[in-house]
């Protein structure tokens, strides 16, 4: 038998799979091809980075608490749903140094050490805000420049109860130049294949989210908007408190003092009325606790739904 005939015979035997290793090799080849397709699209298999971008001004305390309380629960559920993926979680907490120079942004970079996050988030305090719009430009600039994204699936979940600076993104603003800056940061996110979910907490933020969605999609990016609805505000005083935090006088120390005195103000008002009852204060505390639980529940449910949609 010459060499050519011998080679043909070996190929016939291989087609009959006499070697049990052959099918496994074929599977590995298929996986390699899949990995090549994924890598050609600049996405690595089994890698998922989730960044929360959260307004951390005075009216957002309950939502920061929800992030602290629910991050580990979200992580456990996502590990159960997608065990083949390595998830990392990070946070950008932004305020409004554009209008209030004493405001600062804070970040917690991406990590898979989820058990460390509640203590880190606990250090974040809701304060500041200046005028009504907030510094969305600064938030996305941090997301683009300071976060250690991996070459995999990338998602931003953005929670806000106030819109962005810039004449194109809010109804009224004294910093119109911020529009082009925000577009530039959104364009970077789009080029980096970051999928964005915007969670609308109030009507003040809706216009900015809608404008961002339209721009982002025009650049080929994926941007979804969800409602973040609860039955009503955390307490009867929350509206007045939020207005206080959003005024020009909302310096950090004043915010702390106002936050500390919210309950005292409520008690003082009720003591002046004839039907004041100390037991009612206990009920009020329970109501606030109940509302926090509701915000936590909505936060977790929305996040899980958002991540599921990435895989659908």
Secondary structure, 3 states (H helix, E strand, C coil): CCHHHHHHHHHHHHHCCCCCHHHHHHHHHHHHHHHHHHHHCCCCCCEEEEEEEEECCHHHHHHHHHHHHHHHHHHHHHHHHCCCCEEEEEEEEECCCCCCCCCCCEEEEEECCHHHHHHHHHCCCCCCCCCCCECHHHHHHHHHHCCCCCCCEEEEEEEECCCECCCCCCCCCCCCCHHHHHHHHHHHHHHCCEEEEEEECCHHHHHHHHHHHHHHHHCCCCEEEEECCCCCCCCCCHHHHHHHHCCCCCCHHHHHHHHHHHHHHHHHHHHCCCCCCHHHHHHHHHHHHHHHHHHHHHHHHHHHHHHHHHHC
